[in-house]
Amino acid sequence: NWAFEMIKRYNQTYDLEPFQLLTDAKGDKMVELSFALPLFTYVMNFGTLAAKQIPVIYTGRIDLPVIWDNQLFIGDHKTTSIIGPSFFDKMKMSAQQKGYAWAFGELTGQKPVGYFINAIRTKEPPQSLGKEGGRTKQTVAQWWRETFQRERYFLQPGELDEWKSNAIALVDELFYHYQK
């Protein structure tokens, strides 16, 4: 019942979307795009033995590339029990989102200007909505309005190059420790 209520309320909240879905060359909607892209090749040295080349592949699934205000954005759906500024602050720093934007550019040759998070609070409303101790607490309508939130983030010049460099450095460090 809770899932049905969430879907009903979500559809009411986003009856009309502010963006258009992208389509591929065949006219199919670009939704849930799986990818596996070469990130770099790690060269592992084994002392006197021949070095081994290990291809590192970046994989994932891009939820929803869209055109929003005539600009390309990558959308990602996230569920959370607690929604609000701290949730969206974490998403601003998300390497996952930047990686998806990089991957979309590699797949299509189209560079996104940013990404957006479509957040859905999954926790049921508290039983104590209404009045408490003579003061008005959050109403049921307010609680539902806060349950579905979106935030757009614009990428800065060089940010995707920085993401790739950081991703390579992390994998490089992992292999370094593995070798040791």
C-alpha positions in Angstrom: 0.0 0.0 0.0 2.8 2.4 0.9 4.5 1.8 -2.6 1.2 2.6 -4.4 0.7 5.7 -2.3 4.3 6.9 -3.1 3.8 6.3 -6.8 0.4 8.1 -6.8 1.9 11.1 -4.9 5.0 11.2 -7.1 2.8 11.3 -10.3 0.8 14.1 -8.8 3.9 16.1 -7.8 5.5 15.7 -11.3 2.4 15.7 -13.5 4.3 17.8 -16.0 8.1 17.6 -16.2 10.3 20.6 -16.9 12.5 18.6 -19.2 12.3 16.5 -22.4 13.6 12.9 -22.6 16.4 12.2 -25.1 16.0 9.7 -27.8 18.7 7.7 -29.7 19.1 7.4 -33.5 16.4 4.7 -33.6 13.9 7.0 -31.8 14.1 4.9 -28.5 14.0 6.8 -25.2 17.4 7.1 -23.6 16.6 5.6 -20.2 18.7 3.3 -18.0 21.8 3.5 -20.2 24.2 0.8 -19.2 27.9 1.5 -20.1 31.3 -0.1 -19.8 34.1 2.3 -20.9 37.8 2.0 -20.7 39.2 4.3 -18.1 42.9 3.5 -18.4 45.4 0.6 -18.4 47.3 -0.1 -15.3 50.8 -1.6 -15.7 51.6 -4.0 -12.8 55.2 -4.8 -12.3 56.3 -8.1 -10.7 60.0 -7.4 -10.1 62.0 -9.6 -12.6 58.8 -10.9 -14.3 57.2 -9.3 -17.3 54.9 -6.4 -16.5 51.2 -7.2 -16.8 48.8 -4.7 -18.4 45.4 -4.5 -16.7 42.6 -2.7 -18.5 40.4 -0.7 -16.0 36.8 -0.4 -17.1 34.4 2.1 -15.7 30.8 0.7 -15.6 27.4 1.9 -14.5 23.9 2.8 -15.5 22.8 6.3 -16.4 19.2 6.8 -15.2 17.9 9.7 -17.3 19.7 12.0 -19.7 17.4 15.0 -20.5 17.2 18.4 -22.1 16.2 20.9 -19.4 16.0 24.6 -20.3 17.7 23.7 -23.6 20.7 22.2 -21.8 21.8 18.6 -21.4 21.6 17.2 -17.9 22.1 13.7 -16.5 19.4 12.7 -14.0 19.8 10.2 -11.2 17.1 8.8 -9.0 18.0 8.5 -5.3 15.9 7.2 -2.3 16.7 8.4 1.2 15.1 8.2 4.6 16.2 11.8 5.4 15.9 14.5 2.8 17.1 18.1 3.0 20.1 20.3 2.6 22.7 17.8 4.0 21.5 15.2 1.5 21.8 17.5 -1.4 25.2 18.8 -0.2 26.5 15.2 -0.4 25.1 14.9 -3.9 27.0 18.0 -5.0 30.2 16.3 -4.2 29.2 12.9 -5.7 31.9 11.3 -7.8 29.2 8.9 -9.1 27.2 11.8 -10.8 30.3 13.3 -12.3 31.4 9.9 -13.6 28.0 9.4 -15.2 28.3 12.8 -16.9 31.8 11.9 -18.1 30.5 8.5 -19.4 27.6 10.1 -21.3 30.0 12.4 -23.0 32.2 9.5 -24.0 29.3 7.4 -25.2 27.6 10.1 -27.3 30.1 12.9 -27.8 27.6 15.2 -26.1 28.9 16.9 -23.0 26.3 17.5 -20.2 26.3 20.9 -18.5 25.4 19.2 -15.3 23.3 16.6 -13.5 20.2 16.6 -11.3 19.1 14.4 -8.4 15.5 13.2 -8.2 15.3 12.5 -4.5 12.5 10.5 -3.0 12.1 10.2 0.8 11.1 6.6 1.5 10.3 6.9 5.2 6.6 6.9 6.1 5.2 10.0 7.7 5.4 10.2 11.5 2.3 9.5 13.5 2.7 12.8 15.3 2.0 15.2 12.4 -0.3 18.1 13.4 -0.2 19.8 16.8 2.1 19.1 19.7 2.2 21.0 23.0 0.0 23.9 21.6 2.3 24.6 18.6 1.6 23.5 15.0 4.0 21.0 13.7 4.4 20.0 10.1 1.1 19.2 8.3 0.6 16.0 6.2 0.5 18.2 3.1 3.8 19.8 4.0 5.4 16.4 4.7 4.4 15.1 1.3 5.7 18.3 -0.5 9.1 17.7 1.1 9.1 14.0 0.2 9.9 14.6 -3.5 12.7 17.0 -4.2 15.0 17.8 -7.1 18.3 19.7 -7.3 20.3 20.6 -10.4 24.0 21.0 -10.3 26.1 22.7 -13.0 29.5 21.3 -13.8 32.4 23.7 -13.8 35.0 23.8 -16.6 37.6 21.0 -16.1 35.5 19.2 -13.4 35.0 16.1 -15.5 38.8 15.9 -16.3 39.4 16.3 -12.5 36.9 13.5 -11.9 38.8 11.2 -14.3 42.2 12.0 -12.8 40.9 11.4 -9.3 39.3 8.1 -10.3 42.5 6.9 -12.0 44.5 8.0 -8.9 42.2 6.0 -6.6 42.5 2.8 -8.7 46.2 3.3 -9.1 46.5 3.5 -5.3 44.4 0.3 -4.9 46.7 -1.6 -7.2 49.8 -0.1 -5.5 48.6 -1.5 -2.2 47.6 -4.8 -3.8 51.2 -5.2 -5.2 52.7 -4.4 -1.8 
